[in-house]
């Protein structure tokens, strides 16, 4: 039996804070166990978790307790919050056969800079700092990512530090297809980098780009079939194509739009869904971002294939649930720019790196080249017309 009795816990916490003599972490943890009824019944005796090991961490201590088998998340979450408030320190709980309580000496920093990011090899990008140190995402293992967050809280900055890191580490092998549906304001300044193949700033340009990309996907799949390949990781191909969609809500058909525009945007989302489902194995990497995480802006075909989900601050709990599958992003303090929740097989809080446009350009400007301007064709329903 495992019980969390919150009314009793409040009284227990009052007893703890009422003591004059400071207590050790383990004493406080075990007092919380007793005050909130954490444990299980063995015969007629109630057994509390017992400390079996202690490990020192770079930023604190891990306490390992033996307890009841099968602790659910709905029990761990309130216990995590109660222990953190009782010890007045950051806490993280893990349960797998044993209950592991990580007690950290220092909280997450409120800002980290791109210059601080460690150098790593491979198709990795920095996610940021969590309580245990720096963390990276490997696009070879998980090719697609979704990112949500209210404007000015770090979403686009994260895209720029990922771009910078990839260009610095793979200048000859990475290419970017950017769909910047905030009018191109954020990424148009980087369109002359040799790694940037196109920057689309509205739905019409996005469709042109995606139609071309869809053809590339077909060609790549035909090549893989001829060669008998199934995953680009196991081939001699070095190039990786990153498709960045910044403000995907701009691709959502709205009731007030005319039929032509609705069809155009639906076609864009259809191609992006196809890339998400089929492109990972042949070298396409989708980073799909929105300020407004709704079921329309984040279609199921994309959500189900982005196995890493990131949320910066969001205004409502239902937006957080759409973005990462659980509440939490609405609780990120509004003063913390760059603070994000990252959801993979686990959920962790990160401080993502800060990079300014000035810093980014200083690092990547050597890759700027002169590009020939080609007239584009604009899709209008069933025809193309030159503009």
C-alpha positions, 0 to 999 in steps of 0.5 A: 500500500502506498498513500499520499495524504496531503492534509497530513503532509501540511501538518508534517511540514509544519513540524519540520520547519518548526524545529530549531536544529537543522536536520540532515536531508535523509532525516527530512526525507524519512520524516516526510515518508512517515508524515504522509504515509509513504510505504506499504503494509507487510503482514500487519506492520507498515513498512517505510522506505529504507535507505540502501545507498547514497551517491554523490553527484556533481550538483548534489546527492542521490539517495536510493530507497527500497520500497513498494513495487510499482510506484505510479507517476500520480504518486511521485509527482506530489511527493516530488513537490513536497520533498522539494518544499521541505528540503528547500532544494531542487528535487528529482525522483526516479523509480525503477525497482528502487526509489531514487531521490536526487537532491541538488545543491544548486537550482537551474541558472536563469540564463546560459550562453551559447559560448558555454555549450560543450563541443560534441561530435555527430548530428547533435544539437544542444538542448541546454542545461538541466540539473545534472549538466548539459544535454544534447539531442541526437537527430540520428536517433530521433529525426523529428522534433516539435517545439511550442512556446509563447512569443519571446520566450525562447523558441526561435532563439533555440532554432538559431542556436541549433542552426549555428551548432549544426553549421559549425560542426557540419558546414559542408553536409548540412542544409536547411529549408526554412519556412518562416511564417512570421514574414521571414523576419527571423531567418531571411537575414541568413538566406545567403548562407551556403547551407540555407537552400531557401527561406519561405515567408508565406503560404504560397512560397511554402507550397513551392518549397514543399512541392520541390521537397516532396519530389526530393523525398521521392527521388531519395526513396527510389535511390534507397530502394535501388541500393537496398538501404533502409536508414541513412545512418547506415549509408555513405551519404553525409548530407542531412536536410533540416526542414524548419517550420517557424510558426506552423499556425500560419499553415492552418486553414481558417474558416474565413479563407477562400477555397484556394488558400485552404487547399494550398495550406492543407497541401502544405500540411499534407506534405509535411506530414509525409516528410514526418512519416517517411523522411527520417530514414532517408535523411530529412529532419523536421523541426516543427514549431508554433506559438499556438499549439492546437490540434489543428496547428499540430496535426496528429501525423506530425505529433506522433512522429516527433518523439522529442517535444519541447515546450517553452512557457505557454498561457494555458494547461491545455496548450501544454497538453497539446504540445508535450502531452501533459500539463506543466508549460503553463507553470514556467515563470514568466520571468524565465526566458529560455526555460523549457520542458523537454519530453522524451521517454522522460520529462525534464526542465532545461535552461536553453542557450541564449544566442543573439543574431549578432553572435550567430552572424559572427560565427556563420558569416564566413559561409555567406555566398552570392546566390543567383535570384531565380523567378519563382512560380506561385501556385494558385489552385490548379495553375502556376503563374510567374510573379 
